[in-house]
């Protein structure tokens, strides 16, 4: 019975080829793993709830503790907001698809998903770069740290990162809206993503692909290169410190940031490369990794900083033990 219903849904979703602009798209989830959607949804839901809890707690703790109003933690707050927007844009619809077979998504909602996911992911990359700059100034120019990274400068950097994400990614929905979709309106994904829509368009898309590639390089690519450069300078300074304890202490302040970067950039680069060049990678592998990229970093980021930062850890324990009133 379930197979008949699923077949009927897909038959109804077959696109009318005379209509180049569909009112809705059909998300099919993870191709080849439809039978396991319910079981896959359980860890996805748990990870999403942990991401919500962790990032909301992180924002509350940093906001209420004035001693944490330092550049690194203020940038961490900005990252937490971007994380919340990214996962909340995709996951509720994903869970609706997995639990209730709610495959339809309005064309406008699909384009909104594309913009929010891509622009906020770009902002996340920018915040990683800002945090790397903070570590560079703190270790290489410690006496000038507070003079360089004032609250005005921090706010300006945050605003510049947000505006960069909005300016560079705003064309994406329009580039997709102007395309005809005369082959199908079925998207082989769990959410609307730029390349997934490009693949089902029935027009020349080389310019749009090139623009997307250039934007990806100018944001994530350049940010990653600058982060590497900052850590080369940091390591050069650290290795010239006089004592082993001083070197370990300096490196320890970078540990959380390095862990967060590895957790975020690894699935991001894998997803990006397989979408464009990994033609032999199974679709369900690519789509699963794309979902990991959206879900895991927002959950892991507050955990890494909570475990490795004593002040955040203490405030978190205080918040949930109610042993002492919050200041």
C-alpha positions as CSV (number, residue, x, y, z in Angstrom):
1,X,0.0,0.0,0.0
2,X,2.8,2.4,0.9
3,X,4.6,1.6,-2.3
4,X,1.5,2.4,-4.3
5,X,1.0,5.7,-2.5
6,X,4.6,6.6,-3.0
7,X,4.4,5.7,-6.7
8,X,1.2,7.8,-7.0
9,X,2.9,10.8,-5.4
10,X,5.8,10.6,-7.8
11,X,3.5,10.2,-10.8
12,X,1.5,13.3,-9.7
13,X,4.8,15.1,-9.3
14,X,5.9,14.5,-12.9
15,X,6.3,17.9,-14.3
16,X,4.1,19.4,-17.0
17,X,6.6,20.1,-19.7
18,X,4.6,23.0,-21.2
19,X,5.1,24.9,-17.9
20,X,8.6,26.3,-17.5
21,X,8.1,27.8,-14.0
22,X,6.6,25.4,-11.4
23,X,4.6,26.6,-8.5
24,X,6.0,23.8,-6.4
25,X,9.0,21.5,-6.3
26,X,9.1,18.0,-5.0
27,X,11.9,17.0,-2.5
28,X,12.6,13.3,-2.5
29,X,14.9,13.2,0.4
30,X,17.9,10.9,0.3
31,X,17.7,8.8,-3.0
32,X,17.9,5.1,-2.4
33,X,17.4,5.4,1.3
34,X,13.7,6.3,1.3
35,X,12.8,3.2,3.4
36,X,15.2,4.4,6.1
37,X,14.0,8.0,6.2
38,X,12.2,7.6,9.5
39,X,15.2,6.0,11.2
40,X,17.6,8.6,9.7
41,X,15.3,11.4,11.0
42,X,15.8,10.3,14.6
43,X,19.5,11.3,14.9
44,X,18.9,14.3,12.7
45,X,16.2,15.5,15.1
46,X,18.3,14.9,18.2
47,X,21.3,16.7,16.6
48,X,19.0,19.7,15.7
49,X,17.6,19.9,19.2
50,X,21.1,19.8,20.7
51,X,22.2,22.5,18.2
52,X,19.2,24.7,19.3
53,X,19.9,24.1,23.0
54,X,23.6,24.6,22.8
55,X,23.6,27.7,20.7
56,X,20.8,29.4,22.7
57,X,22.6,28.6,25.9
58,X,25.9,30.0,24.5
59,X,24.2,33.2,23.5
60,X,22.5,33.6,26.9
61,X,25.7,32.8,28.8
62,X,27.9,35.3,26.8
63,X,25.2,38.0,26.9
64,X,24.7,37.7,30.7
65,X,28.4,37.5,31.6
66,X,30.2,40.7,31.0
67,X,33.6,39.0,31.5
68,X,32.9,37.1,28.3
69,X,32.3,40.3,26.2
70,X,35.7,39.8,24.5
71,X,36.3,39.7,20.7
72,X,36.5,35.9,20.4
73,X,33.2,35.3,22.3
74,X,31.4,38.1,20.5
75,X,32.4,36.6,17.2
76,X,31.3,33.3,18.6
77,X,27.8,34.8,19.3
78,X,27.6,35.9,15.6
79,X,28.6,32.4,14.5
80,X,25.9,30.9,16.8
81,X,23.2,33.1,15.2
82,X,24.3,32.1,11.7
83,X,24.3,28.4,12.8
84,X,20.8,28.7,14.1
85,X,19.5,30.3,10.9
86,X,21.2,27.7,8.7
87,X,19.9,24.6,10.5
88,X,16.4,26.1,11.2
89,X,16.0,27.0,7.6
90,X,16.5,23.4,6.4
91,X,15.7,20.9,9.2
92,X,12.0,21.5,10.0
93,X,11.1,20.9,6.3
94,X,13.5,17.9,6.3
95,X,11.8,16.3,9.3
96,X,8.4,17.0,7.8
97,X,9.5,15.2,4.6
98,X,10.9,12.2,6.6
99,X,8.0,11.9,9.1
100,X,4.9,12.9,7.1
101,X,6.1,12.5,3.5
102,X,5.5,16.2,3.0
103,X,7.5,16.5,-0.2
104,X,6.1,19.6,-1.7
105,X,7.8,23.0,-1.3
106,X,6.6,26.2,-2.8
107,X,8.8,27.8,-5.5
108,X,9.3,31.0,-3.5
109,X,10.0,29.0,-0.3
110,X,12.6,27.0,-2.2
111,X,14.4,30.1,-3.4
112,X,14.3,31.5,0.2
113,X,15.9,28.3,1.4
114,X,18.7,28.7,-1.2
115,X,19.4,32.3,-0.2
116,X,19.4,31.8,3.6
117,X,21.4,28.6,3.6
118,X,24.1,29.8,1.2
119,X,24.3,33.4,2.6
120,X,24.5,32.3,6.2
121,X,27.0,29.6,5.4
122,X,29.1,32.4,3.8
123,X,28.7,34.4,6.9
124,X,29.9,31.5,9.1
125,X,33.1,31.3,7.0
126,X,33.6,35.1,7.5
127,X,33.2,34.7,11.3
128,X,35.8,31.9,11.3
129,X,38.2,34.3,9.6
130,X,37.3,37.1,12.1
131,X,38.1,34.6,15.0
132,X,41.4,33.7,13.3
133,X,42.3,37.4,13.1
134,X,41.4,37.8,16.8
135,X,43.8,34.9,17.6
136,X,46.5,36.4,15.4
137,X,46.3,39.8,17.2
138,X,46.1,38.2,20.7
139,X,49.2,36.1,20.1
140,X,51.4,38.2,17.8
141,X,50.4,41.6,19.1
142,X,49.1,41.0,22.7
143,X,49.8,44.5,24.0
144,X,47.7,46.0,21.2
145,X,44.9,43.5,21.3
146,X,42.3,45.6,23.1
147,X,43.3,48.7,21.2
148,X,42.9,47.1,17.8
149,X,39.8,45.0,18.4
150,X,37.5,47.5,20.1
151,X,33.7,46.9,20.2
152,X,33.3,49.4,17.3
153,X,35.8,47.4,15.2
154,X,34.1,44.1,16.1
155,X,30.7,45.5,15.2
156,X,32.1,46.8,11.9
157,X,33.7,43.4,11.1
158,X,30.5,41.6,11.9
159,X,28.4,44.0,9.7
160,X,30.9,43.7,6.8
161,X,30.7,39.9,7.0
162,X,26.8,40.0,6.9
163,X,26.7,42.5,4.1
164,X,29.2,40.4,2.1
165,X,27.1,37.3,2.5
166,X,23.9,39.2,1.5
167,X,25.5,41.1,-1.5
168,X,27.2,38.1,-3.0
169,X,24.4,35.6,-2.5
170,X,21.4,37.8,-3.3
171,X,21.7,37.1,-7.0
172,X,21.3,33.3,-6.5
173,X,17.5,33.3,-6.1
174,X,17.1,35.6,-9.2
175,X,19.5,33.5,-11.3
176,X,17.4,30.4,-10.4
177,X,14.0,32.2,-10.8
178,X,14.8,33.2,-14.4
179,X,15.6,29.6,-15.4
180,X,13.0,27.3,-17.2
181,X,12.4,23.9,-15.5
182,X,10.8,22.0,-18.4
183,X,12.2,18.6,-17.6
184,X,11.0,17.9,-14.1
185,X,10.2,19.6,-10.8
186,X,11.6,16.8,-8.7
187,X,14.7,17.7,-6.6
188,X,16.9,14.8,-5.5
189,X,17.7,16.4,-2.2
190,X,16.4,17.0,1.3
191,X,16.4,20.8,0.9
192,X,16.7,23.4,-1.9
193,X,20.3,23.9,-2.9
194,X,21.7,26.0,-5.7
195,X,23.4,23.2,-7.7
196,X,20.5,20.8,-7.2
197,X,18.2,23.3,-8.9
198,X,20.7,24.1,-11.6
199,X,20.8,20.4,-12.5
200,X,17.1,20.2,-13.3
201,X,17.0,23.4,-15.4
202,X,16.6,23.0,-19.1
203,X,18.6,26.0,-20.2
204,X,22.3,26.9,-20.5
205,X,23.7,27.3,-17.0
206,X,27.4,27.8,-17.5
207,X,27.4,31.5,-16.5
208,X,25.4,30.7,-13.4
209,X,27.7,27.8,-12.5
210,X,30.7,30.1,-13.0
211,X,29.2,32.8,-10.8
212,X,28.5,30.3,-8.0
213,X,32.0,29.0,-8.3
214,X,33.5,32.5,-8.2
215,X,31.4,33.4,-5.1
216,X,32.4,30.2,-3.4
217,X,36.1,31.0,-4.0
218,X,35.8,34.7,-2.9
219,X,34.1,33.6,0.3
220,X,35.0,30.2,1.6
221,X,38.1,29.8,-0.5
222,X,39.7,33.1,0.3
223,X,38.6,32.9,3.9
224,X,40.3,29.5,4.3
225,X,43.5,30.8,2.7
226,X,43.6,33.8,5.0
227,X,42.9,31.5,8.0
228,X,45.9,29.3,7.0
229,X,48.1,32.4,6.6
230,X,47.1,33.7,10.1
231,X,48.0,30.4,11.7
232,X,51.4,30.3,9.9
233,X,52.1,33.7,11.5
234,X,50.8,32.5,14.8
235,X,53.0,29.4,14.7
236,X,56.0,31.5,13.8
237,X,55.4,33.7,16.8
238,X,54.7,30.7,19.1
239,X,57.9,28.8,18.2
240,X,59.9,31.9,19.1
241,X,58.5,32.1,22.6
242,X,61.2,31.4,25.3
243,X,59.6,28.5,27.2
244,X,57.6,25.4,26.5
245,X,54.8,26.4,28.9
246,X,54.4,29.7,27.1
247,X,54.2,27.9,23.7
248,X,51.6,25.4,25.0
249,X,49.5,28.2,26.6
250,X,49.5,30.2,23.4
251,X,48.6,27.2,21.3
252,X,45.9,26.2,23.8
253,X,44.0,29.4,23.2
254,X,43.7,28.4,19.5
255,X,42.6,24.8,20.1
256,X,38.8,25.4,20.1
257,X,39.0,27.6,17.0
258,X,41.0,24.9,15.1
259,X,38.6,22.2,16.1
260,X,35.6,24.2,14.9
261,X,37.2,25.0,11.6
262,X,38.0,21.3,10.9
263,X,34.5,20.2,11.8
264,X,32.9,22.9,9.5
265,X,35.3,23.0,6.6
266,X,35.8,19.2,6.1
267,X,32.1,18.4,5.1
268,X,31.7,21.7,3.4
269,X,34.7,21.1,1.0
270,X,33.6,17.5,0.4
271,X,30.0,18.6,-0.4
272,X,31.2,21.4,-2.7
273,X,33.7,19.3,-4.6
274,X,31.4,16.2,-5.1
275,X,28.6,18.5,-6.4
276,X,30.9,19.8,-9.1
277,X,33.4,17.1,-9.8
278,X,32.4,13.9,-8.0
279,X,30.3,12.4,-10.7
280,X,31.1,8.9,-9.5
281,X,30.1,9.6,-5.9
282,X,26.8,7.9,-5.0
283,X,24.0,10.5,-4.7
284,X,22.9,9.3,-1.2
285,X,26.5,9.8,0.0
286,X,26.7,13.4,-1.2
287,X,23.3,14.3,0.1
288,X,24.0,12.7,3.5
289,X,27.2,14.6,3.8
290,X,25.4,17.8,2.8
291,X,23.0,17.3,5.7
292,X,25.9,16.5,8.0
293,X,27.4,19.9,7.0
294,X,24.2,21.7,8.0
295,X,23.5,19.8,11.2
296,X,26.8,18.8,12.9
297,X,28.8,22.0,13.1
298,X,25.9,24.0,14.8
299,X,25.7,21.2,17.3
300,X,29.5,20.7,17.8
301,X,30.6,24.4,18.0
302,X,29.0,25.2,21.4
303,X,30.1,21.8,22.7
304,X,33.8,22.5,21.7
305,X,33.8,26.0,23.3
306,X,31.8,24.8,26.3
307,X,34.3,21.9,27.0
308,X,37.5,23.8,26.3
309,X,36.6,27.2,27.8
310,X,36.5,27.1,31.6
311,X,34.4,30.3,32.0
312,X,31.7,29.1,29.5
313,X,31.8,25.6,31.1
314,X,31.4,27.0,34.6
315,X,28.5,29.3,33.6
316,X,26.8,26.5,31.8
317,X,27.0,24.2,34.8
318,X,25.8,27.1,37.0
319,X,22.9,27.7,34.6
320,X,21.6,24.1,34.9
321,X,22.5,23.4,38.5
322,X,20.9,26.5,39.9
323,X,23.4,26.3,42.7
324,X,24.2,30.0,42.4
325,X,22.2,32.9,40.9
326,X,23.5,34.2,37.6
327,X,25.1,37.6,37.8
